[in-house]
Amino acid sequence: RKQKPLLLAWNQSRFEVEQFPKGSFFAGQYEGRGLAVGDLDNDSRQDFVVSHINENPAMLLNRTPQVGGGLSVELVGTRSGRNAVGATVILTTTSGSQIRARVGGGSYLSHNAPAMFFGVPEGEQPLSLEVSWPAGIVQTIKLDPTLKKILVVEAVPE
């Protein structure tokens, strides 16, 4: 059955359903099934592709104003699986830490981009990454604050 897609936004105390003008994707109704997330246009903002039943997929480019920055982290395992499923990454910034886990699944018949995305609040800077690999190796990487993307290859112990 067709349904209206929902986009929830945090308003400092709870999530609320965003409202959109007629004619926009979020104003229509679809039999949506899958969602894939990634930075499709390389602008450091997360974009969406939504798959539908008996309709073309919808590609939704994120055009929201950018406040602060972001860091995209891609992992390549050597001793762990190449896709690094099961790895965790902790980004430490001047305002605190964020954690992401590399998972192998996602939405129905969909797959997210392999990079993990971290938002960096305005006025803050990324300091370091700690990657805990499934094979037991832990790597700590000091970051250049101007960096927007990083590829981390699992270290081979000596």
N, C-alpha and C positions, 0 to 999 in steps of 0.2 A: 504494500500500500504506500502511496506517495505521502511524504511528510516534508515539512519545512525544516531546512537545516538550521542548527542552532550554533551560535558563537557566544560563549560565556566570557564575561570580563570581570575581573576582580575590582571592586570599588572600595578597597581599604577595610571592609568588614565582611563582605560576602560576595558570591558570584551573582551576576545579573545577566539576563539575556540581552544582547546588543540588538538594537533596532536598525533596520536598513531601508533605504528608499525602494519604491516599486521599480521593477526592472533589474534590480541587482540579483546576483546569484542567491543570496540569503533570503530574498523575498519570494522566491519560487518554491515549488514542491517537487520532490524527486524520490525515486526509489534508490537511495544511496546505499552503498554497501562497503566500500573500502576507502581508506584515507591514507595517503602517503605524504610525508613531510620532508622537506629539504630546501636548501637555498638554490632555487632553480635559475635565478638571474644573477647570482654571485654578488649580491649587495649586502650580505651579512644579516639578512632578515629571513625568517622561516616562511616558506611558501607552501601551498597545499595542492594536491591533486586528489579529486574525489571521483571514484568510479561509481557508475550507475547501472541499473539493469535496463537494457534495451535503449540506452541513450549514450551519447558520447561522454567521455570523462570531462570534468571541469577543472581547468588549471587556474588557481587563484593566487595571483602574485601579491605579496604583502607590500602595500604602499603606505603603511602607517608611518608617521614621523618617527625618525630614529632618535631616541633619547639615550645617551650613553653610547656604549660600544658593544662589541660582541667578539667572541673567540670561537672558531670552529676547530674541532680536534678530530683528526682521523687516526685510527689505530691500525697497525699491521703486525700481526703476531708472527713470531718465528718458532718458538717452542710451544706456545699456546696455538690454538687454531688461527689460521691466517685472518679470519674476520674478527678475531678478538672477542667473540661472544663470551660473556661472563666477566669481562674486565670492568673495573670501576675507575673513574677519573675524578679527582678532587681538584678544583681550581681554587686557589687562594688569591684573594684580591685585597686591596687596602681596606675593604669594608667587611670582609669575612670570607666564608668558604661556600662553595656549591659542589654538589656531587651528581654524577651521571653514571649510569650503568649501560654497558653495551649489551643489548638483547638481540635475540635472533628472530623474534616474531614481531608481529605488528597487527594491523587491521586486516580484515577479511580480503584475501587475494591481493594484498598490497605489501609493499616493502619500503620503509623509509630510507633516505639517503644514509650512507654509512657514517657520516660525520656527526659528532655530538656538538650541540651548540650551547654556549654559555653566554648569558647576558652580563655585561659589565656596567654597573650603574654609572650615571653621569658623574664626572669628577673623580672616579675611582680608577685604579690601575690593576691589571693582572700582575701577580708576583710570581707564582709558580704553579706547576701541575704535578700531581702525584698520581701515577698510573699503577694500579695493582692488577697484574696479569693473572689469568687462570692458572698458569704454570707455577705461580708462587713468587715471581720476580716483582719487585717494587722499584719503579723508577721515579726520581724527582728531577724536574726540569725547571730551571729558572727561566723566566720569560722576559722578553723585550716588551715593554708596555705598548709599543706601536704595532705589535703583531696582531693580525686578524685571523690567520689560519696557521695550523701546525700539523705536521704529519709525524707521529711517534711510532718508531719501529722498535719492537720488543728487543731489549738488550740480551745478548748471549753471555751468560756468566763465564768467567775465566776459570 
